[in-house]
């Protein structure tokens, strides 16, 4: 009888460890999906900026630098 109780306790412990491992795995998966989403969004922005630079390089350079220095100094 004691052997049966010990086996049941061991089985419960293995189940608990497996559940914890599954929770950690799900958390890591969610983090990886979020990171991939951010990387994909950044890549889209870079590709869009590159596309704009090919269409109108002069205008794109001005837009990326912001207002010219002459305007920011009050000239």
N, C-alpha and C positions, 0 to 999 in steps of 0.2 A: 504494500500500500504506500509506504514511504517513497518508494521508487517512482510510483505513478505521480505523486504530488511533485516530486523533484522534476520530473520530465515536463509536467504541466507548467511549472514555474519557469523552466528553461524556454519552453515554447512561447510563453507570454513575453519573456524578455526579448527573444528574437523578433517577435511581432512588433514590440515597442521600438526596437532599434530600426527595424525596416520602415516603420511609419515615420520616424524621425529622419531617416535618410531620404525618404520620399518627399517630406516637407522641405528639406534643404535643397533637394534637386529641383523642386518646383520654384523655390525662391530664386535659385541661380538661373533657371530658365527664364523667369520673368525679367531678371536684371539683364540677361543677354539679349532678350527681345527688345527691351527698352534701349539698350546701347546700340543695337543694330538699327533701330528706328532713327536715333539721333545721327548716326553715321550716314545713313541713307539720306536724311534731310540735308545734312551738310554737303554731301556729294552733289545733290540736286542744285543747291545754291551755287556751288563752284562751277558746275556745268552751265548753269544759266548765266553766270557772270562771264564765263569763257565765250558763250554764244553771243552775248552783248558786245564783248570786245571784238569779235570777228565782224559784227555788223557795223559798228561805229567806234573804232578804236579811240579816236580823240575824245569823244563825248564820254566814253567809259572811263578813261583815265581821269578825267575831271571829276566824275561822279565818285570814283573810288578814293580820290584824295580829299574830297570835300570842297568847301569853298576855297577859292584861291587866297593866297596870303595877302594880296593887295586889298581884298575886301575885309579880311579879318583885322588888318591894321588901321582901317579907317581911311584909306587913300582913295 
